[in-house]
Amino acid sequence: MKARDESTRSWRSPLAPWRLRIQTARFFITGSSDGLGLATAKHLIAQGHQVVLHARNADRTKDATAACPGCDAVLVADLTSIDETKQLAAQADRHGPYDAVLHNAGLFVGFETVPGKSGLPSLFIVNTLTPYMLTCLWLAQRGWCVCARRWPDVQCYTAAPGWVPTKMGRESAPGRLEDAVDTFAMVALGEGPSKGRSGGYFEYSKEQQPIAVAEDVALQDRLLAELSRISGVPVREEQ
Ligand SMILES: NC(=O)c1ccc[n+]([C@@H]2O[C@H](COP(=O)([O-])OP(=O)(O)OC[C@H]3O[C@@H](n4cnc5c(N)ncnc54)[C@H](OP(=O)(O)O)[C@@H]3O)[C@@H](O)[C@H]2O)c1
């Protein structure tokens, strides 16, 4: 792992922010040109943290830079492309290390049948294949990952925002954007009920019960095997 720059950081361990008081942390947020990713980035930057953003193309990079001038960098990749996502992993690694990565980019129903640049359904590739690929590519390079069951030394959470007003949620959404951002920031910083532990599903800043199928270990393993086969990125076994 890279040593931290002591002029800007107050602690050294890149793997254990939950064990130490964080004064300045560094984050990478996918899908942060808009919506919750952008709002969470602004929130973390306002608290004094460093954030690297991600946008799908050059135009959205300009939008993200204008909306969040305090960010450290904006990295570019259309996540419907397996090749661009692999390049994003390498780009993001050059801008790291990070204390947490927020796999925020996502699409909603309607995109199941819309093919992306790699020909795969956009909903599947952005929501499921991309987080898998980024996680395993970084693990291969840096020895860290965000998969709670296989790599117990690394914290991994699922955070749900509720139904909130973004491009995806639409203006009429009943929830508050601020509450969703609080949940995302809480798990990113390893604070509140996520403090000192790994795994767990959080919404409204509280731990919630995920649907039963999410805890089916055999199904998890089958999914990982399929994601590995489709992407060509191997699953990294426990160290
Ligand atoms: N809002 C809700 O009520 C709600 C509810 C449940 C879950 N969520 C989840 O919360 C997360 C954030 O959602 P949001 O409401 O902030 O949605 P959003 O406003 O639509 O923002 C989604 C972000 O992901 C990016 N993105 C989507 N496809 C991409 C691709 N192929 N390549 C690169 N970037 C891509 C978008 O880029 P562009 O701006 O260029 O499109 C945007 O920055 C998602 O994972 C979503 O599933 C949201």
The ligand as a Tripos MOL2 file, in Angstrom:
@<TRIPOS>MOLECULE
LIG
   48    52     1     0     0
SMALL
NO_CHARGES

@<TRIPOS>ATOM
      1 N1        -32.8920    8.1020   -5.8710 N.am      1 LIG1
      2 C1        -33.5040    7.0710   -5.3210 C.2       1 LIG1
      3 O1        -34.6530    7.1640   -4.8720 O.2       1 LIG1
      4 C2        -32.7880    5.7460   -5.1940 C.ar      1 LIG1
      5 C3        -33.5000    4.6640   -4.6650 C.ar      1 LIG1
      6 C4        -32.8690    3.4300   -4.5040 C.ar      1 LIG1
      7 C5        -31.5410    3.2900   -4.8750 C.ar      1 LIG1
      8 N2        -30.8880    4.3520   -5.4090 N.ar      1 LIG1
      9 C6        -29.4670    4.1300   -5.7760 C.3       1 LIG1
     10 O2        -28.6510    5.2180   -5.3850 O.3       1 LIG1
     11 C7        -27.5650    5.3720   -6.3060 C.3       1 LIG1
     12 C8        -27.5240    6.8130   -6.7970 C.3       1 LIG1
     13 O3        -28.7570    7.0650   -7.4730 O.3       1 LIG1
     14 P1        -29.2680    8.5180   -7.8280 P.3       1 LIG1
     15 O4        -30.6480    8.6030   -7.3300 O.co2     1 LIG1
     16 O5        -28.2640    9.5300   -7.4150 O.co2     1 LIG1
     17 O6        -29.3340    8.3940   -9.4100 O.3       1 LIG1
     18 P2        -28.9700    9.4560  -10.5500 P.3       1 LIG1
     19 O7        -29.3260   10.8180  -10.1230 O.co2     1 LIG1
     20 O8        -29.5760    8.9020  -11.7910 O.co2     1 LIG1
     21 O9        -27.3670    9.3730  -10.6150 O.3       1 LIG1
     22 C9        -26.7540    8.1740  -11.0260 C.3       1 LIG1
     23 C10       -25.3120    8.4300  -11.2990 C.3       1 LIG1
     24 O10       -24.7450    7.2430  -11.9170 O.3       1 LIG1
     25 C11       -24.1640    7.6340  -13.1680 C.3       1 LIG1
     26 N3        -24.2150    6.5730  -14.1690 N.ar      1 LIG1
     27 C12       -25.2760    5.8390  -14.5320 C.ar      1 LIG1
     28 N4        -24.9320    5.0190  -15.5460 N.ar      1 LIG1
     29 C13       -23.6240    5.2620  -15.8140 C.ar      1 LIG1
     30 C14       -22.7070    4.7400  -16.7530 C.ar      1 LIG1
     31 N5        -23.0480    3.8190  -17.6510 N.pl3     1 LIG1
     32 N6        -21.4450    5.2050  -16.7380 N.ar      1 LIG1
     33 C15       -21.0730    6.1590  -15.8460 C.ar      1 LIG1
     34 N7        -21.9000    6.6980  -14.9410 N.ar      1 LIG1
     35 C16       -23.1750    6.2520  -14.9240 C.ar      1 LIG1
     36 C17       -24.9950    8.8110  -13.6240 C.3       1 LIG1
     37 O11       -24.3230    9.5120  -14.6520 O.3       1 LIG1
     38 P3        -25.1770   10.5180  -15.5970 P.3       1 LIG1
     39 O12       -25.5650   11.6560  -14.6940 O.co2     1 LIG1
     40 O13       -24.2460   10.8720  -16.6870 O.co2     1 LIG1
     41 O14       -26.3740    9.7530  -16.0630 O.co2     1 LIG1
     42 C18       -25.1210    9.5800  -12.3030 C.3       1 LIG1
     43 O15       -23.9430   10.2910  -12.0020 O.3       1 LIG1
     44 C19       -27.8190    4.3670   -7.4240 C.3       1 LIG1
     45 O16       -27.0260    3.2150   -7.2200 O.3       1 LIG1
     46 C20       -29.2810    4.0230   -7.2830 C.3       1 LIG1
     47 O17       -29.5910    2.7140   -7.7370 O.3       1 LIG1
     48 C21       -31.4700    5.5630   -5.5850 C.ar      1 LIG1
@<TRIPOS>BOND
     1     1     2 1
     2     2     3 2
     3     2     4 1
     4     4     5 ar
     5     4    48 ar
     6     5     6 ar
     7     6     7 ar
     8     7     8 ar
     9     8     9 1
    10     8    48 ar
    11     9    10 1
    12     9    46 1
    13    10    11 1
    14    11    12 1
    15    11    44 1
    16    12    13 1
    17    13    14 1
    18    14    15 2
    19    14    16 1
    20    14    17 1
    21    17    18 1
    22    18    19 2
    23    18    20 1
    24    18    21 1
    25    21    22 1
    26    22    23 1
    27    23    24 1
    28    23    42 1
    29    24    25 1
    30    25    26 1
    31    25    36 1
    32    26    27 ar
    33    26    35 ar
    34    27    28 ar
    35    28    29 ar
    36    29    30 ar
    37    29    35 ar
    38    30    31 1
    39    30    32 ar
    40    32    33 ar
    41    33    34 ar
    42    34    35 ar
    43    36    37 1
    44    36    42 1
    45    37    38 1
    46    38    39 2
    47    38    40 1
    48    38    41 1
    49    42    43 1
    50    44    45 1
    51    44    46 1
    52    46    47 1
@<TRIPOS>SUBSTRUCTURE
     1 LIG1         1 GROUP 0 **** ****
